[in-house]
Amino acid sequence: PQAQRRFIKRLLTLSRSKKLQIILSTHSPFVLEELPAVARVMLTRLSDRKEILYNVSPEFALSSIDDVAHPELFAYLEDDEASVLFWEILKQQPDKYYEYCAKIKACPVGSCDVVGTLGNLGRRNKLPHNSIAIVDGDKRADFPQCFALPGDKAPERQILTDLKAINWSQLDRRFGIGAGSLFKILDDAILLPDHHNWTTYIGDQLRKSSASVWSTLVEEWCTQCLTEEYKTSFFETIENALNGVPQE
C-alpha cells in the first residue's frame, strides 16, 4: 500500500510539472484514495452499453467492482453525511427499518453531478440494478430527475440552523456537556464559512470524532425537526423504488 501511494504521488507530480496526461487502470483502493476526484474516471456497464462516470468516490468505485452484496435497491447519495441522514430518516419507520437494512445499500458516490447522472440513467432503465438517486436539499432545483434530502440547504447547514432555531433542543443531554459551553461551541461552528468544517470543529472542542458529532446532530434533528409531510413523501418514494416504480 505504501509503495502504491508513493507511486501515485510521483505520477501526479510528473503530470503537473511536465504537463502530461497519464492514463492507468486500477482496482486498488490505495491508488483510488490517493487520486484527486477529477482524476477518478469509472467505466460502468449499463443494460445496453458502457458509460463513463467522472469524479466518483473511491467507495463507489470499489463497491461497483466487488459483487458480493446483492441488495434490492441502490440508493445513490453525495457523501457519507448524506448517507447518515438517509438511514436516520429510515429509522423513523421502526417497524420496517430492519427490512430496509436488508434490502437497501446506500452508496456515497462523490458529487451531485455523479448522483444526477446515475439518476438519469436509472430513470431510463439503463442501470443493471434497481436504484434511486438522492441529492442534497440545496441541489433540488438543479437535479429535478432526483429525489432530494429534506430542506433547501446543504445537510450540515439545514440541520444546524434548524436546531439553532429551536435553541439547540436537547443536545446538551445528548452530548453530556453543560448547555452554556456546548451552545457556544455550536454557535461558533456555524460562523465558519465552510459548512463542511462545522462538525470537525465541534468534535475537536468536545474530543469526539466528526462522524460521532454528525450522527448525534442528525438523530436529534430527525426527532425534533423532520416534518410528517417529508416523511410521507420519503417513504412513498422508497417503497416505489423498491417495487421498481420509476421516480417522477
N, C-alpha and C positions, 0 to 999 in steps of 0.2 A: 504493500500500500504506500509506504513512504517513497519508494522509487517511482511509482506511478504518479504521485502528486508532484514530485520534483520534475519529472519528465514533462508534465503538462505546463508547469510554471515556466520551464525553459522554452517550450514551444510558444507560449503566449508572449514571452519576452522577444523571441525571434520575429514573431508575426508583427509585433508593434515596431521594432527597430528596423526591420528590413522591408516593412510593408508587404508582407506575404499573406496569402490566404492558404491555410493548412486544413486539409480535409482528412479526417480519420473516422474510423468506425470502432465503436466500443460497446461492451456490455458491462464495463467496470463501474461500480458506484464511486470509486475513488477518483476516477477521471471525470465523471459527470459532476461530482460535487466541486471539483477544482475549477471547472469551466464557468465563465460568466454566463448569465441567462441567454444573452444574444448569440452565444456560440453553441447552444444546445438545439439541435435540429433533429426531429424524430420522424422516421418513416413508419407509418401505421397502416395496417391492412384494413380496408373497408370491405363492404359486401361486394363491390364491383371493381375496385381498383385500390391503389395505394395513395395515401395522402401525406403531405409534408406538414408537420406542425412545428412552429418556431417558439422559442423561449419557454419550453416545457420545464417543469421542475424535475430534479433527479428522481424523486419519489415516484412521480407519474411514469417516467420513462422505465424505471425498473419494474414497477408493478405491471406494466404492459408487456415486458419481456417475460416475467415469471407467470406461469399459467396455473399455479396451484389452486388459488381461490376461484370459486365459481358462483359469485353472488347473482341474485336475480335482477339487481339494479345497481348500476354505477352512478353515483352522484358526483358530478364534477364541480369543484369549488376552487376558489382562487388560491387559498393558502390554509395553513394549519389553524389560524384563528377562526376563519370561516367554518372549517370543519368542526371545531369545538362547539361553535354556536349552532350548527346544524344538528349535531347529536343532542345537545341540550334541549332544543326545541322538540325533538322527537321524544324526549323523556316526559314531555308534558302530556303524553298519552301513555301512561304507565302500563295499562293492560296490553298494549301492543308493542312496547319498547323492545322486548327481547326477541320478538318476531322480526322487528325491523333490523336488529343487530345481526340476525342470521341471514337476512335476505339482501341487505344493502351494504355496499362498500363505498365509503366516502373517499374521493381521490382529490387531494390538492394538486392542481395541475400547473400553477405557476403565474398566470396573469389573466386578466379579464378577457384579453384577446383570444387566448387559448380556450377559455371557457366558452366564449362566443362562437368560435369555430366549431367546437365539439357540439354546441347547441344546434347550430345549423345542420351539421352532419346527422345528428340524431333525429331531427325533425324530418329529414329526407330519407330516413331509414338506411343510412349509409354505414353506420357503425355495426360491427359484428355482434353487438350485445345491447340489451335494454339499458337506457341511460336517461339522466336528467341533468341539465346544465343550470347552475345556480350562481349568479353573480352577486357581488356585494350591493347593498342598497343604493350606494351612490352611483352605480353603473346601470341602474334600472332602465333609464331612458335611452342609454346608448346601445343596449342589447335587448330589444323587445322580444327576441326569439327565446330568451332565457327567463326562468323564474328568478326572483330576487330575494335576498335576505331582508328582514324587516327594516323599515326606516328608509331614509333618503341620504344617509351619510355612510362613510366607511364604518365597519363594525365597531372599531375602537371608539370612534367619535360618537356614534349613536349610543352605545351602551354607557359610556362615562358621562356624557351630557344628560342623558335621561336619568341616570342615578343621581347626578348632582341636583337635578330639578326636584327630586323628592328627598333632598337633604341626605343623600348617600344611604338612605334606608337603614338596614340592619348590618351594614358592612363592618362596623366596629366589633360586633359579636362574632361575625364570620371570621374575621382576621385575628380576633383575640387581642386587640390593642385599644387603648383609650380613644374615644371619639375625637377629642381635640387634636391629638397627634396625627391620627390616621387621616382625618379630613383635610388637614393642612397638606399632607403628602399628596393626597388625591387632587386637591386644588392646584398645587404646584405642577403636578404631572400634566394636567390638561392645558397648561400655559406653554408647554413645549411645542415648537412649531411643527414637528414631525410626529404625527399620532402613532406611528409605528414604534416610537421610543417610549410611549407612555407606560406600558406595563413593565418594561425593563427598569425604568426609573422607580416605579413603585416597589418592584421586587428588590431592587438594590437597597432601598430605605428600610424595608421590612425583613431583609435577609431571606427572601423567598425567590424562587425561580419565576421568570416571566410567565411561563406556562401555568404555574400554580396560581398566580395572581389573576390571569385571564380566566381560568376556569371558575374561580370564586366570583369574579365580577359577572360572568355570563350566567351562572346559576342564580345569583340574586336578581339580575335583570329579568330573566325569564319568569321568576316568581312574581316580581313586582310590576313589570312594565309591558310584558308581552300581551298584546290585545287578543281578545277572543276572535275578532274578525280575521286577524292574520293567521291564528292557529287553525281556524276552519279552512281557510284558503290553502294553507301549507299542507295539512293532512289530506285534503282532497287531491292536491297536486301529486303528493307522494303515492297515494293509493292508485291514482290514474296511471302514474308512471310504472308502478309495479304490475299493473294489469295491461301494460302496453298501449295505453291511450295516449296519443301524441299531445305535447304541450300546445296550448292555443296561443 
